[in-house]
Amino acid sequence: RRTHSYVRHGTTTLFAALDVASGLVIGKCYKRHRATEFLDFLKQIDASLPSDLDVHIVMDNYATHKTASVKNWLMRRPRYHVHFTPTSAPWINQVERWFAELTRKQLRRGVHTSTMQLEADIRSFIERHNQNPKPYRWTKSAHDILASVKRFCQKVQGTRISDSDD
């Protein structure tokens, strides 16, 4: 809810795959967010990629990604390698950066009076993005990132210790 006059006109589920080497995005909207829809999306990815290419999928720990039907589909395709982000850490997944761009550049500005209109804007954004895709680049070294995580952990640990002393 952004304003007092905001009215929700429905929702959609967007599954998106980002090719981290090229910046290209494969995306598809669905009415629901179930394993059935996710499998359909995996099949779309599979059909659009060369069959000799290894595919590494980085996903969050959402239950849809871990159902028996999804696991079985992936097991039958040894070229697929699944990597799960740690719980509460989807920022590790570069496609999250792309979702933030979609939100900032397209969705937050828009007024969508129907789910169809929302989905059309999402598809349009994907098409525009793919006309001139650019891969995301980490600007910090692994050493800098790990040092930042270490400082954060020390800060949290210090907070817990001082809280327990009170």
C-alpha positions in Angstrom: 0.0 0.0 0.0 1.6 3.2 -1.2 -1.1 5.8 -0.7 -4.5 6.1 1.1 -6.3 5.7 -2.2 -4.4 2.5 -3.3 -6.7 -0.2 -4.6 -5.4 -3.7 -5.3 -6.7 -5.1 -8.6 -5.3 -8.6 -8.2 -1.9 -10.3 -8.1 0.3 -12.4 -10.3 3.3 -14.6 -9.7 6.4 -13.9 -11.7 9.0 -16.6 -12.1 12.2 -15.3 -13.6 15.6 -16.7 -14.6 18.6 -14.5 -15.1 21.6 -15.6 -17.3 24.3 -14.1 -15.1 26.8 -14.2 -18.0 24.7 -12.2 -20.4 22.1 -10.5 -18.3 19.2 -12.0 -20.4 16.0 -12.7 -18.5 13.4 -15.4 -19.1 10.2 -14.6 -17.2 6.7 -15.8 -17.1 3.6 -14.7 -15.1 1.2 -17.2 -13.5 -2.1 -16.9 -11.7 -0.8 -19.1 -8.8 2.6 -20.0 -7.2 2.6 -23.8 -7.0 4.9 -26.6 -8.0 2.8 -27.1 -11.2 3.6 -23.5 -12.4 7.2 -23.8 -11.3 7.6 -27.0 -13.3 6.1 -25.3 -16.4 8.6 -22.5 -16.0 11.5 -25.0 -15.7 10.3 -26.6 -18.9 10.3 -23.2 -20.6 13.9 -22.6 -19.5 14.8 -26.1 -20.7 13.3 -25.6 -24.1 15.1 -22.2 -24.6 18.6 -23.4 -23.7 21.1 -25.4 -25.7 20.9 -29.1 -24.6 24.7 -29.3 -24.0 24.8 -26.4 -21.6 25.1 -27.0 -17.8 22.4 -25.0 -15.9 23.0 -23.7 -12.4 19.9 -22.6 -10.7 20.1 -20.4 -7.6 16.8 -20.5 -5.7 15.5 -19.5 -2.3 14.1 -22.0 0.1 10.5 -21.6 -0.9 8.5 -24.8 -0.5 7.4 -24.8 -4.2 11.0 -25.4 -5.2 11.4 -28.5 -3.0 8.4 -30.6 -3.9 8.8 -34.2 -5.0 7.6 -33.4 -8.5 10.3 -30.6 -8.9 13.0 -32.8 -7.3 12.1 -35.7 -9.7 12.1 -33.4 -12.7 15.6 -32.1 -11.8 17.0 -35.5 -11.0 16.1 -36.7 -14.5 18.2 -33.8 -15.9 21.8 -34.1 -14.6 22.8 -30.9 -16.4 20.8 -29.0 -13.9 22.6 -28.1 -10.7 20.5 -26.5 -7.9 21.9 -24.2 -5.3 19.7 -22.8 -2.5 20.4 -19.5 -0.9 20.6 -19.5 2.9 17.3 -18.8 4.6 16.6 -15.1 4.8 19.3 -14.3 2.3 17.8 -14.0 -1.1 20.0 -11.0 -1.8 22.7 -13.5 -2.7 20.6 -14.4 -5.7 21.4 -11.9 -8.6 17.9 -12.2 -10.0 16.7 -10.4 -6.8 18.6 -7.4 -8.1 16.7 -7.6 -11.4 13.4 -7.9 -9.5 14.3 -4.7 -7.6 14.9 -3.0 -11.0 11.6 -4.2 -12.3 9.9 -2.8 -9.2 11.7 0.6 -9.3 11.5 1.2 -13.0 8.2 -0.3 -14.0 5.9 -1.4 -11.2 6.2 1.4 -8.6 5.5 4.1 -11.2 2.6 2.2 -12.8 -1.1 2.3 -12.2 -2.5 -1.2 -13.0 -6.3 -1.5 -13.0 -6.2 -5.2 -13.8 -3.9 -8.3 -13.5 -3.8 -8.4 -17.3 -2.4 -4.9 -17.4 0.2 -5.7 -14.7 1.3 -8.8 -16.6 1.5 -6.9 -19.9 3.8 -4.3 -18.2 6.0 -7.0 -16.8 6.3 -8.7 -20.2 7.1 -5.3 -21.7 9.8 -4.6 -19.2 11.4 -8.0 -19.8 11.4 -7.4 -23.6 13.0 -4.0 -23.2 15.6 -5.3 -20.7 16.5 -8.1 -23.1 17.1 -5.7 -26.0 20.2 -4.5 -24.3 21.0 -6.9 -21.4 23.9 -6.3 -19.1 25.2 -8.7 -16.5 25.4 -7.5 -12.9 28.9 -7.1 -11.5 29.8 -7.4 -7.9 31.6 -4.3 -6.9 33.2 -5.7 -3.8 35.8 -8.5 -3.5 35.0 -11.7 -1.7 37.4 -10.5 1.0 35.4 -7.3 1.5 32.1 -9.1 1.6 33.3 -11.7 4.2 34.9 -8.9 6.3 31.5 -7.1 6.3 29.7 -10.3 7.3 32.2 -10.8 10.1 31.7 -7.3 11.4 27.9 -7.8 11.3 28.2 -11.1 13.2 30.4 -9.5 15.8 28.0 -6.6 16.2 25.0 -8.9 16.6 26.9 -11.1 19.0 27.9 -8.1 21.0 24.3 -6.9 21.1 23.1 -10.2 22.4 25.7 -10.3 25.1 25.0 -6.8 26.4 21.2 -7.5 26.2 21.6 -10.5 28.4 23.7 -8.6 31.0 20.7 -6.2 31.8 
